[in-house]
Amino acid sequence: MQFKLSPLMAALAVAASAAFVPAVAQAQLSFNIGVVSLYKSSGNDQDDKQQDPATAKNFRPALQGGVDYSFGNGFYVGNWNSTGKFGGGDGVEIDLYAGYGGEITKGLSYDLNLATYIYPGAVDGYDGTEFATTLTYGMFSAKYVYGFS
């Protein structure tokens, strides 16, 4: 007998498991949830549009949420999820990430991050992993992203 876990249940299991991470000095667990009218990332629609551009809707609501765990020493892990239509898949995006960040001098900070994006059931080419590094000074930031797939 084969056990199959739905993508949404898998994402919820990952998010819930963070609650059992051992406590570390200054550690912090945080949650987020939201409903959006159109899921965008870097200015681009992230939810497949209908086939005919003339009838494509700009209102495609999505339920989004995640959990983050900061170890208090610069290291963090997290999970973020969104509903939507992604490459004919199961209707969910699962993001898993980990990173390290800190302050170099007052006002100058950095972040190193590795993230993987999973679209269960989607056509080939949707899943991916990327490394990102960000340098921030006040309200200005520079970010470099390298995609592995």
Disulfide bonds with the S-S distance in Angstrom:
none
